[in-house]
Amino acid sequence: MNKQIEVTLNNLKSGDVFKIVGFDESCKNFKLRLQDLGIKKGEIGQIINKSFFGPIEVDIDGRKVAIGRGMAKKIKVKKFECPIL
């Protein structure tokens, strides 16, 4: 059985799989910017690269996108946890 934990995108690490569940609504242009990048609620993705500095690289629906850490803090996701067999 898969367990899901709700966090923000910046709290994930490389290799983590997630589903976007919402956004910080404090800025109207933020949601529009994400839509321009093809990022919307319900999308499933994976963290490709997250180093100590710089943007977080994600793969969403086969598209690789670099998201700044400030933006990543405003994207709410559910992390998929797979049980160890």
C-alpha positions in Angstrom: 0.0 0.0 0.0 1.4 3.4 -1.0 1.5 6.1 1.6 1.4 9.8 0.7 2.9 12.7 2.7 1.9 16.3 1.9 4.9 18.7 1.7 6.1 21.6 -0.5 8.3 20.8 -3.5 11.4 22.2 -2.0 11.3 19.6 0.8 11.8 16.7 -1.6 15.1 15.1 -2.6 16.4 13.7 -5.9 14.5 10.7 -7.1 11.3 11.5 -5.1 8.0 11.0 -7.0 5.2 13.5 -6.3 1.7 14.7 -7.2 0.9 18.4 -7.3 -2.0 19.1 -5.0 -2.1 22.9 -4.8 -0.3 26.2 -4.9 0.3 29.2 -2.6 -2.5 31.6 -3.6 -0.7 34.8 -2.4 0.3 35.9 -5.9 -2.0 35.8 -8.9 0.8 35.8 -11.5 2.4 32.8 -9.8 -0.2 30.3 -10.9 -0.2 31.7 -14.4 3.6 31.4 -14.6 3.3 27.7 -13.6 0.7 27.1 -16.2 3.0 28.6 -18.8 5.6 26.0 -17.7 3.0 23.2 -18.0 2.7 22.7 -14.3 -0.8 22.3 -12.9 -2.7 20.6 -10.1 -2.9 16.8 -10.5 0.3 16.4 -12.4 2.7 13.6 -11.3 6.4 14.2 -11.5 9.8 13.3 -10.2 12.7 15.3 -8.8 15.6 14.8 -11.3 18.3 16.9 -9.6 18.3 18.9 -6.4 21.7 20.3 -5.4 22.5 22.5 -2.5 22.2 25.7 -4.7 20.4 26.6 -7.8 17.0 25.5 -9.2 15.3 22.2 -8.6 15.1 20.1 -11.8 11.9 18.1 -12.2 10.3 15.8 -14.8 6.6 16.4 -15.2 4.8 14.4 -17.9 8.1 13.8 -19.8 9.1 17.5 -19.7 12.2 18.6 -17.8 11.7 21.9 -16.0 14.0 23.9 -13.7 12.1 25.5 -10.8 13.6 28.2 -8.6 13.6 27.4 -4.9 11.3 30.3 -4.1 8.7 28.9 -6.5 9.2 25.4 -5.2 8.3 26.6 -1.7 4.9 27.6 -3.0 4.0 24.3 -4.7 2.2 21.8 -2.5 2.8 18.2 -3.4 2.1 14.7 -2.0 5.2 12.6 -1.9 4.7 9.0 -2.8 6.3 6.6 -0.3 6.8 3.0 -1.4 7.1 0.3 1.2 10.3 -1.7 1.4 9.7 -5.3 0.4 
